[in-house]
Amino acid sequence: MIELEAVPELIDPVMVAAFEGWNDAGDAASTAVAHLDREWKGEVFAALDAEDYYDFQVNRPTVWLDGGVRKITWPTTRLSVVRIGGDKPRDLVLVRGIEPSMRWRSFCNEILGFAHELGVEMVVILGALLGDTPHTRPVPVSGITSDPDLARTMDLEETRYEGPTGIVGILQEACTHAGVPAVSLWAAVPHYVSQPPNPKATLALLNRLEDLIGLRIPLGELAEDARAWQLGVDQLAAEDSEVAEYVQTLEEARDTAELPEASGEAIAREFERYLRRRDGGPGGLGPGAGPGHATEGGDSGSYLRDPGGRTRPPKPPRAEPESEASGESDADGDEPESSED
């Protein structure tokens, strides 16, 4: 389905993409794009041909009933557009699907073709990875780019990652080579509670996206879901002394490594977000509403485990403070992948 002629001329469009699979720990990234699509009532205008990019023995189609008629939904990637009004209107092109099984270069070229036709000014790709981060602390989110100028102007990290990568890293590099400004935002998900959903990580990604593109994003019930998530994990951890001790060790390491986060600049960012939401308007929470940032998150979640599947994670060695993505493994337990992709 390709209906570009049905898409109106867009205003300062930004493309926001996320893909289920290797780059989507806790489904945090794909859920973030789904949230945007739902809150802003996105209209699907295109879907990539599933035959071109997916192995159906890996990503199987599903059968469902529609009024007694059996129908099939094929795994694919869909594009939708959302129109955002207000004082500074801006449109979003949302890309949501599954990491392709094959022909990644053709896949990226097709996505870039849509970006070119729609006049997209920047591409933002969301991802999530597993890491040694405690569920009780704010979710670390890194902004990564391959463009040195973009890194300077938008206060992002310039990628230095080398190693295995997923579709997030490939699409970002494809954008860079095509001259399209591209940023990837990576959330770190606690490896011992990696099962989806993770509303706290989703909330952190949306807050970072909000800062990046200057839009107030309606959060709906996401902040409350995040609080419930954290409370659920708190309760599960409290039932096992070894898990509780492990979480405490992670907290101490994180607090030591992130002392600069208490800087005036970090506090100012949080206060600016609070003021944006307090002012109301499109995506705002209305007067008197709280900031709804990731530090309020929680987990209704479910399971506590380590990457090896043990019910009680080992006590980690005391390590030197390291960058967010260093030494973290991806959502499938494969080789570590940096958030720089």
For each residue, the residues with C-beta under 8 A, 3 or more apart:
1: 44 45 46 47
2: 45 46
3: 6 7 45 46
4: 7 45 46 114 117 118
5:
6: 3 45
7: 3 4 10 45 81 118
8: 83
9: 119
10: 7 13 81 91 93 118 119
11: 83 89 90 91
12: 89 90 91 121
13: 10 81 90 91 92 93 118 119 120 121
14: 90 91 92 93 120 121 122 123 124 213
15: 92 93 94 95 111 114 115 118 120 122 123 124
16: 33 36 92 93 94 95 123 124 125 126 209
17: 33 94 95 96 111 123 124 125 126 171
18: 24 29 30 32 33 95 96 125 126 127
19: 23 24 29 30 77 96 97 98 99 166 167 168
20: 24 27 30 97 98 99
21: 24 98 99 166 167 331 332
22: 99 166 167 330 331 332 334 337
23: 19 29 99 127 128 129 166 167 168 330 331 337 341
24: 18 19 20 21 27 28 29 30 99 127 128 331
25: 28 128 129 130 187 189 194 198 201 330 331
26: 128 189 194 195 196 197 198 201 331
27: 20 24 30 31 128 196 197 198
28: 24 25 31 32 126 128 187 189 196 197 198 201 202 205
29: 18 19 23 24 32 33 126 127 128 187 202 205
30: 18 19 20 24 27 33 34 96 126
31: 27 28 34 35 196 197 198 199 202
32: 18 28 29 35 36 126 202 205 206 209
33: 16 17 18 29 30 36 37 94 95 96 126
34: 30 31 37 38 96
35: 31 32 38 39 202 206 220 222
36: 16 32 33 39 40 42 82 92 94 206 217
37: 33 34 40 41 42 80 82 94 96
38: 34 35 41 42
39: 35 36 217 218 220 283
40: 36 37 82 83 84 92 218
41: 37 38 82
42: 36 37 38 80 81 82 92 94
43: 80 81 82
44: 1 47 78 79 80
45: 1 2 3 4 6 7 79 80 81
46: 1 2 3 4 78 79 114
47: 1 44 76 77 78 79
48: 52 53 76 77 78 97 107 110
49: 52 53 76
50: 53 54 56 61 74 75 76
51: 54
52: 48 49 103 106 107
53: 48 49 50 76 77 100 101 102 103 106 107
54: 50 51 58 59 74 75 76 98 100 101 102
55: 58 59 101 102
56: 50 59 60 61 74 75
57: 60
58: 54 55 101
59: 54 55 56 75 98 101
60: 56 57 75
61: 50 56 72 73 74 75
62: 72 73
63: 70 71 72
64: 70 71 72 73
65: 68 69 70 71
66: 69 70 71
67:
68: 65
69: 65 66
70: 63 64 65 66
71: 63 64 65 66
72: 61 62 63 64
73: 61 62 64
74: 50 54 56 61
75: 50 54 56 59 60 61 97 98
76: 47 48 49 50 53 54 97 98
77: 19 47 48 53 95 96 97 98 100 107 111
78: 44 46 47 48 95 96 97
79: 44 45 46 47 93 94 95 114
80: 37 42 43 44 45 93 94 96
81: 7 10 13 42 43 45 91 92 93 94 118
82: 36 37 40 41 42 43 91 92 94
83: 8 11 40 89 91
84: 40 89 90 91 92 215 282 283
85: 89 282
86: 89 281 282 283
87: 281
88: 214
89: 11 12 83 84 85 86
90: 11 12 13 14 84 213 214 215
91: 10 11 12 13 14 81 82 83 84
92: 13 14 15 16 36 40 42 81 82 84
93: 10 13 14 15 16 79 80 81 114 115 118 120
94: 15 16 17 33 36 37 42 79 80 81 82
95: 15 16 17 18 33 77 78 79 111
96: 17 18 19 30 33 34 37 77 78 80
97: 19 20 48 75 76 77 78 100
98: 19 20 21 54 59 75 76 77
99: 19 20 21 22 23 24 166 167
100: 53 54 77 97 103 104 107 167
101: 53 54 55 58 59
102: 53 54 55
103: 52 53 100 106 107
104: 100 107 108 167 170
105: 108 109 170 174
106: 52 53 103 109 110
107: 48 52 53 77 100 103 104 110 111 167
108: 104 105 111 112 167 170 171 174
109: 105 106 112 113 174
110: 48 106 107 113 114
111: 15 17 77 95 107 108 114 115 171 174
112: 108 109 115 116 174 175 178 180
113: 109 110 116 117
114: 4 15 46 79 93 110 111 117 118 120
115: 15 93 111 112 118 120 123 175 180
116: 112 113 119 120 180
117: 4 113 114
118: 4 7 10 13 15 81 93 114 115
119: 9 10 13 116
120: 13 14 15 93 114 115 116 123 180
121: 12 13 14 181
122: 14 15 180 181 182 183 213
123: 14 15 16 17 115 120 171 172 175 180 181 182 183
124: 14 15 16 17 182 183 184 185 209 212 213
125: 16 17 18 168 171 172 182 183 184 185
126: 16 17 18 28 29 30 32 33 168 184 185 187 205 209
127: 18 23 24 29 166 168 184 185 186 187 339 341
128: 23 24 25 26 27 28 29 186 187 188 189 198 201 205 331
129: 23 25 186 187 188 189 325 328 329 330 331 337 339
130: 25 188 189 190 191 194 307 328 329 330 331 333
131: 140 188 189 190 191 324 325 327 328 329
132: 191 250 253 316 327 328
133: 137 139 140 188 189 190 250 254
134: 137 190 247 250 251 254
135: 190 193 200 230 233 234 237 247 299
136: 230 234 247 251
137: 133 134 251 254 255 258
138: 204 261 293 294 295 297
139: 133 187 188 189 200 201 203 204 294 297
140: 131 133 187 188 204 324
141: 185 186 187 188 204 205 207 208 294
142: 157 185 186 324 325 339 340
143: 154 155 156 157 183 184 185 208 212
144: 156 157 158 159 172 183 184 185 186 339 340 341
145: 150 151 154 156 157 158 159 172 181 182 183 184
146: 158 159 172 173 176 182
147: 150 151 158 176 181 182
148: 151 152 158
149: 152 153
150: 145 147 153 154 156 181 183
151: 145 147 148 154 155 156 157 158
152: 148 149
153: 149 150
154: 143 145 150 151 183 212
155: 143 151
156: 143 144 145 150 151 183
157: 142 143 144 145 151 340
158: 144 145 146 147 148 151
159: 144 145 146 172 338 340 341
160: 340
161: 165 169 325 337 338 340 341
162:
163: 335 336 337 338
164: 334 335 337
165: 161 168 169 170 337 341
166: 19 21 22 23 99 127 169 170 330 337 341
167: 19 21 22 23 99 100 104 107 108 170 171
168: 19 23 125 126 127 165 171 172 184 341
169: 161 165 166 172 173 184 337 340 341
170: 104 105 108 165 166 167 173 174
171: 17 108 111 123 125 167 168 174 175 182
172: 123 125 144 145 146 159 168 169 175 176 182 183 184 341
173: 146 169 170 176 177
174: 105 108 109 111 112 170 171 177 178
175: 112 115 123 171 172 178 180 181 182
176: 146 147 172 173 179 180 182
177: 173 174
178: 112 174 175
179: 176
180: 112 115 116 120 122 123 175 176
181: 121 122 123 145 147 150 175
182: 122 123 124 125 145 146 147 171 172 175 176
183: 122 123 124 125 143 144 145 150 154 156 172 212
184: 124 125 126 127 143 144 145 168 169 172 339 340 341
185: 124 125 126 127 141 142 143 144 205 208 209 212
186: 127 128 129 141 142 144 324 325 339 340 341
187: 25 28 29 126 127 128 129 139 140 141 201 202 204 205 208
188: 128 129 130 131 133 139 140 141 201 324 325 328 339
189: 25 26 28 128 129 130 131 133 139 193 194 198 201 331
190: 130 131 133 134 135 193 194 233 250
191: 130 131 132 194 306 307 313 328 329
192: 243 246 247 304 305 306 313
193: 135 189 190 198 233 236 299 301 302 303 304 305
194: 25 26 130 189 190 191 198 303 305 307 331
195: 26 301 302 303
196: 26 27 28 31
197: 26 27 28 31 202 225 229 301
198: 25 26 27 28 31 128 189 193 194 201 202 229 299 301
199: 31 202 203 222 225 226 228 229 297 298 299 300
200: 135 139 203 204 226 229 230 294 297 298 299
201: 25 26 28 128 139 187 188 189 198 204 205 294 297
202: 28 29 31 32 35 187 197 198 199 205 206 222 226
203: 139 199 200 206 207 219 222 223 226 292 293 294 297
204: 138 139 140 141 187 200 201 207 208 293 294 297
205: 28 29 32 126 128 141 185 187 201 202 208 209
206: 32 35 36 202 203 209 210 217 219 222
207: 141 203 204 210 211 217 273 292 293 294
208: 141 143 185 187 204 205 211 212
209: 16 32 124 126 185 205 206 212 213 217
210: 206 207 213 214 215 216 217 273 276 283
211: 207 208 214 269 273
212: 124 143 154 183 185 208 209
213: 14 90 122 124 209 210
214: 88 90 210 211
215: 84 90 210 282 283
216: 210 276 277 281 282 283 284
217: 36 39 206 207 209 210 283
218: 39 40 282 283 284 285
219: 203 206 222 223 285 292
220: 35 39
221: 224 225
222: 35 199 202 203 206 219 225 226 292
223: 203 219 226 227 290 292 296 297
224: 221 227 228
225: 197 199 221 222 228 229 298 300
226: 199 200 202 203 222 223 229 230 294 296 297 298 299
227: 223 224 230 231 296 297 298
228: 199 224 225 231 232 298 299 300
229: 197 198 199 200 225 226 232 233 297 298 299 300 301
230: 135 136 200 226 227 233 234 297 298 299
231: 227 228 234 235 298 299 300
232: 228 229 235 236 298 299 300 301 302
233: 135 190 193 229 230 236 237 298 299 301 304
234: 135 136 230 231 237 238 298 299
235: 231 232 238 239
236: 193 232 233 239 240 243 301 302 303 304
237: 135 233 234 240 243 244 247 304
238: 234 235 244
239: 235 236 243
240: 236 237 243 244 304 312
241: 244 245
242: 245 246 312 313 315
243: 192 236 237 239 240 246 247 304 312 313
244: 237 238 240 241 247 248
245: 241 242 248 249 315
246: 192 242 243 249 250 312 313 314 315 316
247: 134 135 136 192 237 243 244 250 251
248: 244 245 251 252
249: 245 246 252 253 315 316 318
250: 132 133 134 190 246 247 253 254 316
251: 134 136 137 247 248 254 255
252: 248 249 255 256
253: 132 249 250 256 257 316 318 319 321
254: 133 134 137 250 251 257 258
255: 137 251 252 258 259
256: 252 253 259 321
257: 253 254 321 322
258: 137 254 255 261 321
259: 255 256 262
260: 263 266
261: 138 258 266
262: 259 266 267
263: 260 266 267
264: 267 268
265: 268 269
266: 260 261 262 263 269 270
267: 262 263 264 270 271
268: 264 265 271 272
269: 211 265 266 272 273
270: 266 267 273 274 291 293
271: 267 268 274 275
272: 268 269 275 276
273: 207 210 211 269 270 276 277 291 293
274: 270 271 277 278 290 291
275: 271 272 278 279
276: 210 216 272 273 279 284
277: 216 273 274 280 284 285 289 290 291 292
278: 274 275 284 285 286 287 288 289
279: 275 276 284 287
280: 277 284 285 286 287
281: 86 87 216 284
282: 84 85 86 215 216 218
283: 39 84 86 210 215 216 217 218
284: 216 218 276 277 278 279 280 281 289
285: 218 219 277 278 280 289 290 292
286: 278 280 289
287: 278 279 280
288: 278
289: 277 278 284 285 286 292
290: 223 274 277 285 296
291: 270 273 274 277 296
292: 203 207 219 222 223 277 285 289 296
293: 138 203 204 207 270 273 296
294: 138 139 141 200 201 203 204 207 226 297
295: 138
296: 223 226 227 290 291 292 293
297: 138 139 199 200 201 203 204 223 226 227 229 230 294
298: 199 200 225 226 227 228 229 230 231 232 233 234
299: 135 193 198 199 200 226 228 229 230 231 232 233 234
300: 199 225 228 229 231 232
301: 193 195 197 198 229 232 233 236
302: 193 195 232 236
303: 193 194 195 236
304: 192 193 233 236 237 240 243 311 313
305: 192 193 194 309 310 311 313
306: 191 192 309 310 312 313 314
307: 130 191 194 329 333
308:
309: 305 306
310: 305 306 313 314
311: 304 305
312: 240 242 243 246 306
313: 191 192 242 243 246 304 305 306 310
314: 246 306 310
315: 242 245 246 249
316: 132 246 249 250 253 319
317:
318: 249 253
319: 253 316 322 327
320:
321: 253 256 257 258
322: 257 319 326 327
323: 326
324: 131 140 142 186 188 328 339
325: 129 131 142 161 186 188 328 336 337 338 339 340
326: 322 323 336 338
327: 131 132 319 322 336
328: 129 130 131 132 188 191 324 325 336 337 338 339
329: 129 130 131 191 307 333 334 335 336 337
330: 22 23 25 129 130 166 333 334 335 336 337
331: 21 22 23 24 25 26 128 129 130 189 194
332: 21 22
333: 130 307 329 330
334: 22 164 329 330 337
335: 163 164 329 330
336: 163 325 326 327 328 329 330
337: 22 23 129 161 163 164 165 166 169 325 328 329 330 334 341
338: 159 161 163 325 326 328 341
339: 127 129 142 144 184 186 188 324 325 328
340: 142 144 157 159 160 161 169 184 186 325
341: 23 127 144 159 161 165 166 168 169 172 184 186 337 338
